[in-house]
Amino acid sequence: MATKPARREVVYADTSFLFSLYLRDANTAGATAYVAQQAPALVLTSWQRCELRNAIRLAVARGNTTPELARQALADIEADTAAGDLVATALVWPDLYETAENLSE
């Protein structure tokens, strides 16, 4: 990720948003602009990490990116996690389901 101002908050971003930060797609400009302006640290759950890594590998399989760019994207995810730009966040599945049920009501 590009250099940005001091963080103000930690926010959850959908996996597709994260994908747009690491490999170029139709939403990359908007995603990078948001991160540059807002400077959030982004939550990265184990589920998102799995989905994101899978999406990057799928992009290679579909011919949408090269293996080299995919390897770099995967390395960038690890580097951004180590730097605190992505915040590894554990999910407590029973609590998650309970919250989902409450929201559904």
C-alpha positions in Angstrom: 0.0 0.0 0.0 1.1 3.5 -0.6 2.4 5.8 2.1 -0.5 7.5 3.9 -1.3 9.8 6.8 -1.5 8.5 10.4 -4.3 6.0 10.9 -7.6 7.2 12.3 -9.4 3.9 12.6 -9.5 0.2 11.9 -12.2 -0.8 9.4 -13.6 -4.0 7.9 -13.3 -4.2 4.1 -14.9 -6.8 2.0 -12.6 -9.3 0.3 -13.3 -7.9 -3.1 -12.1 -4.5 -1.8 -8.9 -6.0 -0.5 -8.4 -7.8 -3.9 -8.6 -4.5 -5.6 -5.8 -3.2 -3.4 -3.5 -6.0 -4.3 -4.3 -6.8 -8.0 -5.5 -4.3 -10.6 -9.2 -4.6 -11.5 -12.0 -2.2 -12.3 -12.2 -1.1 -8.6 -8.5 -0.5 -7.9 -8.6 3.3 -8.4 -11.5 3.7 -6.0 -10.1 1.3 -3.4 -6.6 2.9 -3.4 -8.1 6.4 -3.3 -10.2 5.5 -0.2 -7.1 4.0 1.6 -5.0 7.0 0.6 -7.6 9.5 1.9 -8.9 7.7 5.0 -5.7 5.9 6.0 -7.4 3.1 7.9 -5.9 -0.1 9.1 -7.9 -2.9 7.6 -9.2 -5.9 9.4 -8.1 -9.3 8.0 -9.9 -12.3 9.4 -8.7 -15.8 8.8 -11.7 -16.2 6.5 -10.9 -13.1 4.5 -7.2 -14.2 4.2 -8.3 -17.5 2.8 -10.8 -15.9 0.4 -8.3 -13.3 -0.7 -5.5 -15.7 -1.3 -7.9 -18.0 -3.2 -9.1 -15.0 -5.3 -5.6 -14.1 -6.3 -4.8 -17.7 -7.3 -8.1 -17.9 -9.2 -7.1 -14.7 -11.1 -4.0 -16.6 -12.3 -6.0 -19.7 -13.3 -8.4 -17.5 -15.3 -5.6 -15.7 -17.0 -6.5 -12.3 -15.4 -3.0 -11.9 -13.9 0.4 -13.4 -14.1 1.9 -15.8 -11.6 4.6 -13.2 -10.9 2.0 -10.5 -10.0 0.1 -13.0 -7.9 3.3 -14.0 -5.9 4.0 -10.3 -5.4 0.4 -9.7 -4.2 0.6 -12.6 -1.7 4.0 -11.2 -0.4 2.5 -7.7 -0.1 -0.4 -9.1 2.0 2.1 -10.6 4.4 4.2 -7.5 4.5 1.1 -5.3 5.1 0.0 -7.6 7.9 3.5 -7.4 9.5 3.4 -3.6 9.1 0.0 -3.3 10.7 -1.8 -2.0 7.6 -3.8 -5.3 7.7 -4.8 -6.3 11.3 -5.2 -10.0 11.8 -8.5 -10.4 13.6 -9.8 -13.6 15.1 -13.5 -14.5 14.6 -15.4 -16.0 17.4 -17.9 -18.0 15.4 -20.6 -18.6 17.9 -20.7 -14.8 18.6 -20.7 -14.1 14.9 -23.7 -16.3 14.3 -25.5 -14.8 17.3 -24.9 -11.3 16.0 -26.0 -12.3 12.5 -29.2 -13.8 13.9 -29.9 -10.6 15.9 -29.3 -8.4 12.9 -31.6 -10.7 10.9 -34.4 -10.2 13.4 
